[in-house]
Amino acid sequence: MPDKHAKQDPNFWVEAATTIGLSVVFALLIRTFLGDVRYIPSESMLPTLQVGDRLIVDKIGMRFREPQHGDVIVFSPPDGAIECNPNQQLPIREAYIKRTIGLPGDTIEVANGIVYRNDEPLEEGYITEPPQYELPLLVVPADSYFVMGDNRNASCDSHVWGPVPAENLIGEAVLRIWPPNRFGTSF
């Protein structure tokens, strides 16, 4: 019969504290530098991403390659995002997720419900409906990206506040993990 008064091995507590501490440190390092799980809070990316979808965001890939046309990226909104919520005192600082439409040096225009990149109309099978707004021709500046939500008419994006500076980029959406019936990489 075990002795109720026997002392607990002090190494047990040291090992437990070390394990918990290292787990927290590794989790923070992974989330800060490698990847993250993001929740979709709005309808701006319908039909591609639904409210409540959860995505794995690759943060390390952006350190080695620039976004390409069509990539779904996560970024900190530029200060101009306040235009979408004028009642806010400061811009919303939550991360945004949008599709990369224009790269540095590209020209972008929206006319008659069509998005043009470098004077060519985009074939956009992923959008909810054509944009119901116009955007005069603009050139995407160096170190910036023009992004739009797939739900063109319900998205606060570059057509409102302009291109996103490269320094605001967080990562690229690489995998939908929730809900299970929509698991995959199709963006």
Secondary structure as UniProt FT lines:
FT   TURN            4..5
FT   HELIX           10..29
FT   HELIX           30..34
FT   STRAND          35..39
FT   TURN            44..48
FT   TURN            51..52
FT   STRAND          54..58
FT   HELIX           61..64
FT   TURN            69..70
FT   STRAND          72..75
FT   HELIX           79..84
FT   TURN            86..87
FT   STRAND          96..102
FT   TURN            104..105
FT   STRAND          107..111
FT   TURN            112..113
FT   STRAND          114..117
FT   TURN            118..119
FT   STRAND          120..121
FT   TURN            125..126
FT   STRAND          135..139
FT   TURN            142..143
FT   STRAND          144..148
FT   HELIX           152..154
FT   HELIX           158..161
FT   STRAND          164..165
FT   HELIX           166..168
FT   STRAND          169..178
FT   HELIX           180..182
//
